[in-house]
Amino acid sequence: MTVPEPPIAKVRPVATTVWGDTRVDPYSWMRDREGDPDVLAYLEAENAYTAAAMAHTEPLQEQLFEEIRARIQETDLSVPVRKGGWWYYSRTEEGKQYGISCRRAAAADGSYDESVPEQVVLDENVEAHGHEFHATGVFDVSPDHRLLAHGADTTGGELYQLRFRRIEDGSDLDEVIDGVYYGSAWSADNRYFFYTRPDDAMRPWQVWRHELDTDPATDVKVFEEPDERFYCGVELGRDERYLFIHSGSKVTDEVWFLEADDPTGEFRVVEPRQQGLEYGVSHSHDRFLVLTNADGAENFKLCEVAVATPGMQNWTEVIPHRPAVKLAGITTFADHLVIYERVDATSQIRVRRLSDGAEHTIEQPELVGTAGGGANPEFDTTVFRYRYESMRTPSTVFSYDLDTRERTVLKQQPVLGDFDPDRYVTERLWATATDGTAVPMTVVYRHGFERNGAAPTLLYGYGSYEASIDPYFSSIRLSLLDRGFCFAIAHIRGGGEMGRPWYTQGKFLAKRNTFGDFIACARHLVEGGWTSPDRLAIRGGSAGGLLMGAVVNEAPDLFGAVVAEVPFVDALSTILDPSLPLTVMEWEEWGNPTESEEYYRYMKSYAPYENVEAKDYPPMLVTAGLNDPRVSYWEPAKWVAKLRATKTDTNRLLLKTEMGAGHGGPSGRYNAWRDEAFVLAFLLDTLPGPTS
């Protein structure tokens, strides 16, 4: 195998001084893709080098792609969901990249009848025609079911062009609104549509009202958030009686409300913002239900309040704060409250009947799995849909009667071929961090797996923003498990798996706990005979990519391969620059190094780009998206350039940049499967062991 020499990035040092510390960045020129032709040329050269370095794995990539495809039922149908007089569902067709959203009118008795003619609501394959990338970011059917508001992004930059479609004949109204972000709501009279816009830093900061059949230039701005730490969104409540605008930072919330049948009225605030006060609002039976951390409820509590007097002084406790249980959310029904909780790194669902206060917990089939709410658009019903999955059990949609507790399987994700869940084992492990904290891990492996240190293992982690990486099923993962791999998720601090304290112990000046926990999990796997360092691969993306960069700087000899996807590795430079997308909002996650020397020094101590050293690093695959608005392409590009110029080994270091996509990688399911086959081929080709 002959691979050309890797591209050498030009060095153009730029020095900046912060808190008396002079930082020299030799690759800052990579930010100027508009003005410096060397930028795109360098990225293309890296892509060519990566393709050449992986060319010998193309047969393996094709084999993996066909394995992935063979397990997936390409022509498939989601479980139809009743909304008013219609049943809505989505389906896929073999050979087509994108889903097709459809509906059927309910039968006379309200049931779903396949003989009723289908109406296509939105065929994303048609919308994507002629575009390398396509994503739908707004999909909102009007209350009278006549119109669809739909927004398309064709670059990966997460800015959407909004249109309004007559569902009956598939034609769009004349008005087109550009530069729209996530979050939308219809008024009760189907005449007005509310949407959000981001500022130049991609912070959603305005809510606008559009009147159908009018020029969008006359749209009315109904809300603007001037505080750069806050971002806003708009939605229609579950019972469709109120519109809600939520404006929040990482640690503070403010909610405004308006009757949905009074769309030109004035929004009113529930409780004015107070630094550190978090709350969310639902409406039920002429009252607001408020999920909040007020009065020191670190793991949140539930309160209720009259709509007429919604201020915090009138909040009455419904579910008290419990230190060992995180109250994660609720779904309201006419006579039931469904409560989502987290206990010991496990999700659970509890049901309370409003008429008499009776409660029960929905029992799940396995000790280590994930349960969460499904599609439940109807308010006045006793039927609740939820999803369950584990590392060995495919995603399953259940219909659950909230009164009788009768449970029915509506659909389980099909896995074609000879898949048998009983061939696999999943369990919960606990590693011990250096400060004595017990850190949970979830593992899955095939029966017959031997803990003799000889097996390859892939360890995944994230650990930021209170995001919980719960156990989940992946048919793609079977290509590794069936080759003898163990797959593990490290539920590390900075995430939300163990409640709010788990998150706060992994942010700000405690961020190093995130990295220490992940390393503890890796060492636990090695010391327990699950694998060995040369057979241990690690993977993470975005903030999980920062995790990859930090742990590989700290313990490079512990890992045999690294996959860092759209990694947030130039974290200090980004958080120092408030002109970049999302930076100011992030100060309440990472700290503000522009105002605090302590935060500056702390971030500099772990930021991956800052801490590259002249030492051996394991083989690495790094990805980027040229149009990524969340982690700019230059972060992984600069990191790879610095690693290549500094490290002392000859291991593969590959950078793969999607030149027409953003943070989520390529769009379209076949493209995504090929992308995953590429990553798996890299792992199988790098780690000791079989490759077929």
N, C-alpha and C positions, 0 to 999 in steps of 0.2 A: 504494500500500500504506500503510494507516494502522495504526501499532502504538502501543498505549498507552504511557504513560511507565513506565519500570521502577519497581518498588517501591523505596522508600527505607527501609533498615533503621534502626530506632531506635538512638540512640547512648546507651549507659549505661556510661561509662568506669569501669573497675576497675583500680586501680593495685596492682602487686606489686613487691617489691624483692628482687632476687637478686644476690648478689655486689656489693652497692652500686649496682646498676643498677636504676633504677625503670622498669618497663615498664607502659604504659597500654594496656589492651585495651578498646576501645569496644564490642566485640560479644560479650563473654564470656557475656552473657545467653542467647545462642542454645543453650547447653548444656542449659538447663533445660526440656526439652520436656514434662516431667511437671508442672512447677509454673507455667510461664509460657505462657499461651494465645497470646501473640504469636509464639511460635516456629513452631508449625504453620501459623498464619495467614500468616506471612512466607514459608514454604516453598511453600505453596499459591499465594501471589501470584506468586512467582518462576516456578512452573510455568505459571501462566496467561499471564504475560508471554512466556515462552519459546514457548508454543504459538502465541500471537498473532504473535510475531516470525517464526515458521517456517511460518505458515499458508499463505503463498504458495507454499511448496515441497511442499505435500501431493500434488499430481499427480506431482511428481518422486519423492517418497518412495514412492508407490504403484508407480511404474514400476520403481524400484530393488528394491522388495520382490518384485515379480513376476519381475524378472530373476534375483534370488537364488533364488527358489523354482523357477524353470524349469530351473536348472542342477542341482538336487538331486533325486536319486531318492528320493522321499518314502516309498515303500514299499520297504524294503531290509532286508538281512540281513547280520549280521556273519559272519566266518568261524567256524564251529563249533570249539570247543576240547574235546579229550578230557580228562576227569578221571574216573578209575576206570571204571565201567561206563556213563558218561553222556557225551553231547556237549552242551556248554552254548553258548548263543549269545544275541544280542539282536537284536531287529528293530524296525522302525518301520512305521507304517501311515499312509498319506496322510490328512491332516486331523487327526491326533492329535498333541498337543504332546509327549508323552513316549515313551520307549522301553519295550519289553516284553521282559523277560528270560525265556528259555525253555530247554528241554532236550529231548533225545530219548535213549532208551536206545540203547546201541551195539548194532549187529547182531552176529550170532553170531561173525563174524570180527573184530569190534572196529571195523568201519568205520561211517561216518555214512550212514544210510539215510533219505531223506526220506519213505519210505512208513511208517516207524515213527511212531506217534502222538506228537504234540507235547504236552508238559506246560508250562503257563505257571508259571514260578517267581514272578514279580512283575510285574504290570502297573501301571506308575506312573501311567497315565491314570486307573485306578480309584482308586489311593491319593490322587491329587490332586483328586478330585472335591469340589467345594465350597470349594476353597481357591484364593486368588489366587496363592499361591506354594507350590511343592513341590520338595523336594530330598531325595534318598536319600543318607544319609551313612554308613550301615552296611549292608553286603550280604555275608553270610558264610554259606556252605552248610556244614552239619555233615559230618564225615568219612564218615558212613554215607549221606549224600545224602538223608536223610529230612526235615531241618529247615532252614529259612532264618531267620537272625537279620537283621532289617531295621529300619532307623531312619529316621524321617521328620522333616524340618524344614518347617514351614509358615509361617515368618516371614522367613527369610533370616538369622536370628540365629545359625545354626550350632549350635543345641542340638537334639538328636534324641530322639524318643520311640522306644524300642526294644521290639520285639515279636518273637515266635517263631512261625513259620508251618509247618504241616504241608504240605509241598509236594504230596503226593499228592492232597489234597482242597482245598487252598487256605485252610484254616481256621487261625486263630491260637490259640495257647495263651492261657490266662487272664492270665498275668502280663504286666505292662506296666512298663517302667522309664523314667522321665523324666530329662531333664538329662544325656544321654549325649553323648560327643564321638567323634571319629574314633579308630580303632584297636580291634581286637577279635581274639579267638582262641577256637577250640573245643578242648576236651580230647579226647584220643584215644578216650575211651569215649562221646563225644557227650552226656555228662551235664552237663558244666559249661561255662559260657561266661564268658570274661573280657572286660571292657569298661573304658573310661576315663571319668572325670568331670573337668570343668574347675572351677576355683574362681571366685570372683566377678569376677576379672580375666580370665576366659576362658583361663586357663592350665591345660592338662590336667595334673593333679597327682596323681590317684589311679587305681589299677587295682583293680577289684572282681571278685569271682568269684560268679557266679549259678549255683545248682543248679536245673535244670529241674523244673517242677511244685512249686516252693516259693514262698513269699511273698517278693518282692524286698526287703521290709523286713529279712529275715534274711540278705541277701547279705553276703559277707565281704570286707572291705578287705584286699588282699594287699600293697599297696605305696602309700606316700605320699611325695611329694617336697616337703620343707619349704623348700628353697632357691628363692626366687622367680625366680631366673635360669633355672631348669631346667624342662623340660616333659617329660612321659613318654607312652609309648604301649606297646601290647602287640601281639604278632603270633605266629603259628605259623610255624616254619621251613619251608623248601621241602620237605624230606623228611618233615615232620610228626612228627619225633621229639622236638623241643624247642619249648617256649614261651619267648619272649624278651620281657623288659621293657627298653625303652631309655629312659634318662633323660639328657637332654642340654641344655646351653645352646648359645649360638652358637659356642662355642670349646672345649667340654669334653663328654666322653661317659662314660657308665657303663652297662654292660649286665649284666642278671641273667638266669639261665636256669633252667628246670625241665623235667624229663622230661614229655612230653605225656601219658604214661600214668600219671602220679602227680600229678593236678591239685590235690590237697589237701596236697601236700608243700611244702617251703620252697624259695623261689627262692635261688640262689647267685650271687654276683657273679663276673664274669670278671676284671675288674681294677678296683679301687676308683678313683674319680675323682681325677684330678690336673689342676689348672688348666692348660688348654692342650692336654691329651692328648685327641685325637679317635680313636674307633675304632668299627667296626661288625662284627658277628659273623654268620657263616653256619656251618651244620653240614654236614659231608660225611665219610662213612667214619670214624666214631668220632673225629673231630677237629674243631676249630673253625678256620675260616679267618677271619683278622682283617685288615680293611682299616684302616690306621692312619697317622697322621702322626708316630708315635713316632720318637725319635732324630733329629729334624730333617728328617724326610721330608715336606717342605712339599707336594709333589705326591702324597703317599701311596705306600705300599708294601703288599704283601700278605704276611702271616705265617700260620703254622699252629701249632697247639698241641694237646696231648692234652686231652680233655674233663676228665679227672680232675685235671689240674694246669693250669688255664687262665690263671694269672697272667702278667703281662708278662715276668717274668724267664725264662719258658719259651718265649716266642715265637721261632719260627725263620723266617727270611726265605724266602719263596717267589718273590716278584717284587720286585726291589729298587727303591728310589726312583730316578726319572729326572727331572732338572731340566727337561727339555723336553717331558715327557709327563705329563699328569694321569691317574692311575689313578682312574677315576670310579666303578667298580662292577664286580660280578661276578654271574654266574648259575651255580650249581653243577648238574652232571648226574652220573650214575653213573660215567661214564668221561671226562667232559670238563669243562673250566672255560672259560666264556665270559667274556671280559674286555672291559670298555668303557673306552675311552681318548679323550683329547682332545689333538690335536696341531695347532698353528697355527690355532686357532679352528675346527677340524673334528673331528667325532666319528668314531670308527672302532671296529670290533669285531674282536677277536683271539680265536682258539680254541687251547686247549692240551689235547691228549689226555693223560689222566693215566697211562695204562698205559705209554707210552713217551716222554712229554714233547714229542712233535712239536707244532709250532706253525705257524699260518698266519693271515693277515689276510683277512677277507672283503672282496673287491673290490666297490666300488660303481660304479654306472653314470655318475656325474658327479663332477667335482672339487669342486663346491660343493653339498652336500646334507646330509641328516641321517639317520643310521642309529641304531637303538636296539632294545632287546629288546622282544618282543611278549608274548603270553600263552603261558607255558610252565609249566603246573601239574604236568606229569609229570616225575619225577626220573629214572627208569630208562629213558631213551630216547636215541637218537642224532639225533633230529629237533629242530631249533631253529627257532623262529619269530622273525622280526624284522620291523621296519617300516623303510621308507625313503621319504623324500620330499625334494623340493627346492622352490624357489619356482615351478618350472614343471612339476614332476612330482607328480601327486596321490599321496596316501599309499597305499603298496603293501605288502601283507603277503606275505612270502616264507616258504616252508618250505625249510630248509637242512639237508642231511645233514652232520653234523659230521665224518664219516669220508670219504665220497666227494666232498664239496664240491658235490654236485648241488643246484641251486637251482631252486625252482618258484614261480611267481607264483600265490598262492592267491586274491588279490583286489586290485584297485586301485579306490580310491575313484571311483565313477562320476561323471562330469561330463556332464550332458545338454546337448543342443543341438549346436552346431557347434564345440565346443572341440577345439583341436589344440595340444598342447604345443609343437610346432615353431614356432608363431607367436610364441613368447616366448623371451627371452634372460635368463639369470641369470649373474651374475659377481661376483667378489670385488674390492672396492676397498680401498685403504688411505689413510686420512687421516693427517695429522701433527699431533699435539697441540703445545701451546706448549712443552712440555718435551722435544720431539723424539720422543716415543713414537709408534710406528706403530699406528693404531687401525683394526681391520678393519670393513668394511661389506659387506653383501650386498645386491645390487640385482636387480630384475627389471623388465623392460619389454617392450613388444611390438616385433617387427621393424618397422623403418621409423622408430623413434624417433630424433629428431634432437637432437643436443646443441648447440642454438643458444640456450639460456637461456630459451626460450619455453614449455617444457613444465611442467605442474604436477607436483609431486612430494610424496609423503607419506613422512616420515622417522619411524620408530618407535624408541623406546628404553626401557630399564628401568634396568639398572646397579646392582642392589643384591642383597644376600643370596647372592651367588655363583650367582644364577640365570642360566642360559645361554639366551639367546633365539636359538635355532638357526634356520636357514632352514626355512621351513615353507610348505606349499601352502594356499591359500585360494581356493575357488571364488567367494566373495564379493568378493575383491580384483579379480577379472576385470572387474567393473563400472567400476573405476578404470583398469585397464590398457587396456581397450578404448576408453577415452575419451582415451587419450594420456598417462596418468600413468606416472611411474616410482615404484616403491615400494622403500624402502630400510630395512634394519635396521642400526642403529648398535650394534656389539658393544663397548660401552664398559666402562671399568674400574669395578669394583664388581660386575660380573657374573663368570661363571666360564668364559667362552668360551676364554680363553687359560691356564687353569689357576689354581691357588690364588694365585700372586703377583698375577694380574690382579685378583682379588677384594680382596686386602689393600691394593692400591694405590688402592682406591676406597672405603675405609671410614674410620671414626674421623677422625683429623686429616688424612687424605688424601681426604676425600669430595669436595672441589672438583675433583679429577681427573675424576670422573664427569661433571660439568657441562661442564668444559673439553673433554673428549673429544667430547661430543655437539655442542657448538658447532663444534669442528674438523671433524666430519663434515658438518655443515650447510654450512660455508664451502667444504669440498672439493667438494660438489655444485654450489654456485653458481659457484665459480671454474673448475670443469671443464665448465661449460656444460650441466649436467644440468637446471638450473632457474634461477630468479631469486628474490630474497627475497620479492617479492609473490606468487610462485607456489609457495612452499615452505610446506607444512603440516607440523606435528609432532603426534605423538600418544603418550600414555603413560598408564598407570593405576597407582593405588596408590603405591608408591615411585617408579614411573615418572611419576606425577602430580607428585610432589615435583620430579622432574627437569624437568618442563614448567614448573613455577612458577619454579624457579631460573634456567633458561636464558632465560625470557622477561623476568625481571627484569634479567638481565645484558645481553642482546642483543635487545631487543624489535624492532628494525628489521630483524632477520635473517629474520623469519618472517611469512608472510601469513595464517596461521590456526593455532589451537591447539585441540586436543581433550585435555582433562585429565579422566580418568575416575577417580572416587572418589580424588581426589588427597590425598596425605599432606602437605598444605601448611602446616598449623599445627604443624610438627614440634617446635619448641622447647617450646611450651606443653604438648604431649602428653608429651614425654620428661621434662619437669620434674614430671609428676604421676603418682606411682607407683600411685594408686588407679584409673587408667584401664586398660582391657584391654590386656594385652601389654606395657605400658611397661617394667617391670623386665627382662623378657626382652630388650627391645630395647637395653638399655644396652651390651651387648657387640657391637652392630652400629654404633651411632651415637656411643657414649660416654655417660657419666653426668654431665650438667650440674649435678646436685644436689650432687656431691662435688668437681667440678673446675671452677674458673673458666675454665681454658683451653678445656675442652670447651664450656662455656656460651658464651663469646665466639665460638668457632669456629662453633657451630651457629647462633647469632644472625646471623652474617655471611652465611649462605646460606638460612636458613629462609624460604620464599616469603612467608608472611604478614607476617613482620617487615620485609621489604625492599621492599614495595610503595611506589612513588614517584610523584610528580606528573610524569608523562611519558606519551607515547603508547604504547599497547599494541595488539597486533594483535587482530582478532576472535577471540573465545574461546567454546568450548562446554565447560561444566563439569558433571559429573554427580556424584550422591551417592545413597546408599541409607539410608533412615531407620533401618533395623534393622541397619546394618553394624557388626559387632563388631570390625573390623580398623582401618578408618579412619572415625571417627565422623562422622556427617552434618554436624556443625557446622564441621568443618575447611573443606570446600569452601564452605559457606554463609558463614562469616566472611570467607573470602578474597574471594569475589565481592562481598560488601558493602563491604569495604575498597577493593577495586579500583574499584568503581563510584563511591565517594565521593572517590577520590584521582586517578585517571587523567585525562589531559587530552584524550583523543580522543573521538570519537563512534562508534567501532566497536562492533559488537554484542558484548555480554557476556551469555551465557545460562547459567542454572543450571537443571538438570533433575534433580529428586529423585524417585527411586522410593519411593513412600510405603508400599509393602508388600513391600520386598525388602531385600537386604543387599549384601555386597561384590561379588558376581558379577552384579548387575543382575537383570532379570526372569528367571523360570524359564520353561521351555517353549521349544521350538525356534522356533515361529512368532513368539512374543514377542521372542525374541532376534534373529530376522531383521528384524523391524520396527524394533527398536532400532538395528540396524546400518544399516538404510536411512535412518533419521533422521540418523545421524552422517555418512554419505556424502552425503546431501542438503545438510547444512550445509557440507561441504567444497566440493562442486560449486557451491553457490550463492555461496560466499565468494570462492574463487580465480578469477582471470581465466581464461576458457576456456569450452568448451561445457558445457552442462548436460543434454544428452540425446544 
